[in-house]
Amino acid sequence: MRRAAFGRKLRAWYRLNARDLPWRRTRDPYHILVSELMLQQTPVSRVITKYAEFLHQFPTLEAVARSRPARVMEAWSGLGYYARARNLQLLARTIVRGREPARIPEHPEALRELPGIGAYTAGAVASFAYERRAPLVDTNVARVLTRVFAPHVNPRTHAGHKKTWAIALAVLPRTGATAYTHNQALMELGALVCTARARGCPTCPVRSVCDSYPR
């Protein structure tokens, strides 16, 4: 089956080529949430340093919730898009006030109810922190999935966006643990090989099942 072959080839490639990124060494949902918010519209190279610095200053969700907003914003400096920092503190305060013990939810639907959490971030936290079987679609994932399975779909349109999420769900492995690797691999392929600037078809591990690969 084509979708199964796609997943096998993708995950095998990832196991050999994955970058050693600090947020891939943890299942702590708070740490993963911080990384996902930082990585929105910010290069990985810039996030790596700020991620460690921020977690050193705010090691827990409670620490963010109890801090003065100015301290959180200062720790976020250099990353831009400061609404992400404000949303993180609002989210932290919402959880700390409303849950005993304070715990980030593990299901995408519950995560979506928190301030500043969209569909992608909810899927990422559920998948990467809790190994839930949750699809996720960011810019890199959308590019890979549409090039492989639906080259004529524009994921920036409303209809294309829905189609891309449907593809993401359709190709998702059955178990959460495998879905964790699968989701990481999709993002990595889009970041390193199937990029916006260039299609690295000659070195792409899924070219044999890709509708965009010239035969």
C-alpha positions as CSV (number, residue, x, y, z in Angstrom):
1,M,0.0,0.0,0.0
2,R,1.4,3.4,-1.0
3,R,0.7,5.2,2.3
4,A,2.3,2.4,4.3
5,A,5.4,2.5,2.0
6,F,5.6,6.2,2.4
7,G,5.6,5.9,6.2
8,R,8.2,3.1,6.3
9,K,10.6,4.9,4.0
10,L,10.1,8.2,5.8
11,R,10.7,6.8,9.3
12,A,13.7,4.8,8.2
13,W,15.3,7.9,6.8
14,Y,14.5,9.9,9.9
15,R,16.2,7.4,12.2
16,L,19.4,7.8,10.3
17,N,19.3,11.5,9.6
18,A,17.4,13.2,12.5
19,R,19.1,16.3,14.0
20,D,19.9,16.1,17.6
21,L,17.7,18.9,18.9
22,P,17.2,19.6,22.6
23,W,13.4,19.3,22.6
24,R,13.7,15.9,21.0
25,R,15.4,14.6,24.2
26,T,12.4,15.2,26.4
27,R,8.8,14.2,26.8
28,D,8.1,17.0,29.3
29,P,4.9,18.7,27.9
30,Y,5.9,22.1,29.2
31,H,9.3,21.9,27.6
32,I,7.8,20.8,24.3
33,L,5.2,23.5,24.4
34,V,7.8,26.1,24.9
35,S,9.8,24.8,22.0
36,E,6.8,24.6,19.7
37,L,5.8,28.2,20.5
38,M,9.4,29.4,20.0
39,L,9.7,27.6,16.7
40,Q,6.7,29.3,15.1
41,Q,8.2,31.7,12.5
42,T,11.7,31.6,14.1
43,P,14.7,29.6,12.8
44,V,15.9,26.6,14.7
45,S,19.4,28.0,15.1
46,R,18.0,31.0,17.1
47,V,15.6,28.9,19.1
48,I,18.2,26.4,20.4
49,T,20.0,29.0,22.6
50,K,16.9,30.8,23.7
51,Y,15.1,27.6,24.6
52,A,17.8,26.6,27.1
53,E,18.0,30.1,28.6
54,F,14.2,30.4,28.9
55,L,13.8,27.0,30.7
56,H,16.7,27.9,33.0
57,Q,14.8,31.0,34.1
58,F,11.4,29.4,34.0
59,P,11.8,25.7,34.6
60,T,8.1,25.0,35.2
61,L,4.7,26.1,34.1
62,E,4.1,27.4,37.6
63,A,7.2,29.6,37.3
64,V,5.9,31.3,34.2
65,A,2.4,31.7,35.7
66,R,3.8,33.4,38.8
67,S,6.3,35.7,37.1
68,R,5.8,39.3,36.2
69,P,4.9,39.7,32.5
70,A,7.9,41.9,32.0
71,R,10.3,39.1,33.0
72,V,8.7,36.7,30.6
73,M,8.9,39.2,27.8
74,E,12.5,39.9,28.6
75,A,13.4,36.2,28.5
76,W,11.6,36.0,25.2
77,S,13.6,38.9,23.7
78,G,15.4,38.1,20.4
79,L,12.7,35.7,19.2
80,G,10.1,38.3,18.1
81,Y,6.4,37.8,17.8
82,Y,5.9,38.6,21.5
83,A,2.2,37.6,21.4
84,R,3.6,34.0,21.8
85,A,5.2,34.9,25.1
86,R,2.0,36.6,26.3
87,N,-0.1,33.6,25.3
88,L,2.3,31.2,27.1
89,Q,1.9,33.1,30.3
90,L,-1.9,33.4,29.9
91,L,-2.0,29.6,29.2
92,A,0.2,28.9,32.3
93,R,-2.0,31.0,34.5
94,T,-5.1,29.3,33.1
95,I,-3.8,25.9,33.9
96,V,-2.3,26.7,37.3
97,R,-5.6,28.3,38.4
98,G,-7.9,25.6,37.0
99,R,-6.1,22.3,37.5
100,E,-4.9,20.4,40.5
101,P,-2.2,19.4,40.0
102,A,-1.3,21.9,37.2
103,R,-0.9,19.7,34.1
104,I,-0.9,20.4,30.4
105,P,-3.7,18.3,28.8
106,E,-2.7,15.4,26.6
107,H,-5.5,15.3,24.1
108,P,-5.6,17.8,21.1
109,E,-9.2,18.8,21.7
110,A,-8.4,19.9,25.3
111,L,-5.2,21.6,24.3
112,R,-7.1,23.6,21.7
113,E,-9.2,25.1,24.5
114,L,-6.1,26.8,25.9
115,P,-5.1,30.4,25.0
116,G,-2.9,30.7,21.9
117,I,-3.0,27.0,21.0
118,G,-3.9,26.2,17.4
119,A,-4.4,22.9,15.7
120,Y,-0.8,22.4,14.9
121,T,0.5,23.1,18.4
122,A,-2.2,21.0,19.9
123,G,-1.2,18.0,17.7
124,A,2.5,18.6,18.3
125,V,2.2,18.6,22.1
126,A,-0.1,15.6,22.2
127,S,2.2,13.7,19.8
128,F,5.6,14.7,21.1
129,A,4.9,14.9,24.9
130,Y,2.3,12.2,25.3
131,E,2.7,10.0,22.2
132,R,-0.9,10.4,21.3
133,R,-2.0,9.4,17.8
134,A,-2.5,13.0,16.6
135,P,-1.9,14.5,13.2
136,L,-0.2,17.8,12.8
137,V,0.4,20.1,9.9
138,D,2.8,23.0,9.7
139,T,4.3,24.7,6.7
140,N,7.0,22.0,6.2
141,V,4.5,19.1,6.7
142,A,2.0,20.7,4.3
143,R,4.7,21.0,1.6
144,V,5.7,17.4,1.9
145,L,2.2,15.9,2.0
146,T,0.9,17.9,-0.9
147,R,3.9,17.3,-3.1
148,V,3.8,13.6,-2.4
149,F,0.0,12.9,-2.5
150,A,-1.7,16.0,-3.9
151,P,0.5,18.2,-6.1
152,H,-2.4,20.2,-7.4
153,V,-3.6,21.2,-3.9
154,N,-2.7,24.6,-2.5
155,P,-2.6,24.2,1.3
156,R,-2.9,28.0,1.7
157,T,-6.5,27.9,0.6
158,H,-9.3,26.9,2.9
159,A,-10.2,23.8,0.9
160,G,-6.5,23.0,0.5
161,H,-5.9,23.3,4.2
162,K,-8.7,20.9,5.0
163,K,-7.4,18.5,2.4
164,T,-3.9,18.6,3.8
165,W,-5.1,17.8,7.3
166,A,-7.1,14.9,5.9
167,I,-4.0,13.5,4.2
168,A,-2.0,13.9,7.5
169,L,-4.6,11.9,9.3
170,A,-4.8,9.3,6.5
171,V,-1.1,8.6,6.5
172,L,-0.7,8.6,10.3
173,P,0.5,5.3,11.8
174,R,-1.9,3.4,14.0
175,T,0.1,3.6,17.3
176,G,1.0,6.8,19.1
177,A,4.7,5.8,19.5
178,T,5.1,5.2,15.8
179,A,3.1,8.4,15.1
180,Y,5.7,10.3,17.3
181,T,8.5,9.3,14.9
182,H,6.3,9.8,11.9
183,N,5.4,13.4,12.8
184,Q,9.0,14.3,13.6
185,A,10.1,12.7,10.3
186,L,7.6,14.7,8.3
187,M,8.8,17.9,9.8
188,E,12.5,17.0,9.3
189,L,12.0,16.0,5.7
190,G,10.4,19.4,5.0
191,A,13.1,21.2,6.8
192,L,16.1,19.4,5.3
193,V,15.2,17.8,1.9
194,C,11.8,18.8,0.6
195,T,12.3,22.5,1.2
196,A,10.5,25.6,-0.1
197,R,13.6,26.8,-1.9
198,A,14.6,23.5,-3.5
199,R,13.2,20.0,-4.0
200,G,15.9,17.6,-3.0
201,C,14.4,14.8,-5.1
202,P,17.6,13.0,-5.8
203,T,18.2,12.4,-2.1
204,C,14.6,12.2,-1.0
205,P,13.7,8.9,0.7
206,V,10.1,8.9,-0.5
207,R,10.6,9.9,-4.1
208,S,9.5,6.4,-5.3
209,V,6.0,7.1,-4.0
210,C,5.9,10.8,-4.7
211,D,3.5,12.2,-7.3
212,S,5.7,15.2,-7.8
213,Y,8.8,13.2,-8.6
214,P,9.5,13.2,-12.4
215,R,9.5,9.7,-13.8
